[in-house]
Amino acid sequence: MNNLNYPLNNAQVELMKLFSTDLSDKELQDLKQLLSAFYAKKAIKEADTIWDTKGLSDDDMEKLLNEG
């Protein structure tokens, strides 16, 4: 096996372990959906934090949506 010139992070190591098994097409699709949901949840949480920190309202969002 080739030596890498950089270390893998903990997420990469776990994914490499997972990918050492042969996933069916359905399992791969489920995994993609799981990862998408995970990152979407993180993005929504961060957006909510920014929203609350800046004290934004629904009117502010309407203005942003109608710009441009």
C-alpha positions in Angstrom: 0.0 0.0 0.0 1.2 3.5 -0.8 2.2 5.7 2.1 0.3 9.0 2.3 2.2 12.2 2.8 -0.6 13.6 5.0 -2.6 12.1 7.8 -6.3 11.3 7.5 -8.6 12.9 10.0 -10.9 10.8 12.2 -13.9 11.1 9.9 -11.8 10.0 6.9 -10.5 7.0 8.8 -14.1 5.9 9.8 -15.3 6.4 6.2 -12.4 4.3 4.9 -13.4 1.5 7.3 -17.0 1.7 6.1 -16.0 1.8 2.5 -13.9 -1.4 2.9 -17.3 -3.2 2.7 -19.2 -3.6 -0.5 -22.4 -1.6 -0.2 -25.4 -2.3 -2.4 -26.8 0.5 -4.5 -29.6 0.9 -2.0 -27.2 1.1 0.9 -25.1 3.6 -0.9 -28.1 5.7 -1.7 -29.2 5.5 2.0 -25.7 6.6 3.1 -25.7 9.6 0.8 -29.1 10.6 2.1 -27.9 10.2 5.7 -24.8 12.4 5.0 -26.9 15.0 3.2 -29.3 15.2 6.2 -26.4 15.4 8.6 -24.9 18.4 6.9 -28.3 20.0 6.2 -29.1 19.8 9.9 -25.7 21.5 10.8 -26.3 24.2 8.2 -29.8 25.0 9.5 -28.6 25.1 13.1 -25.8 27.6 12.1 -28.3 29.7 10.1 -30.7 29.7 13.1 -27.8 30.9 15.3 -27.0 33.7 12.9 -30.7 34.6 12.6 -31.1 34.8 16.4 -27.8 36.6 16.9 -28.7 39.3 14.4 -32.3 39.5 15.6 -33.7 39.0 12.1 -37.4 38.7 11.4 -39.6 37.2 8.7 -39.9 40.7 7.2 -36.1 40.8 7.0 -36.1 37.5 5.1 -38.7 38.7 2.7 -36.6 41.8 1.9 -33.5 39.5 1.3 -35.5 37.2 -0.9 -36.9 40.1 -3.0 -33.5 41.8 -3.5 -31.8 41.5 -6.8 
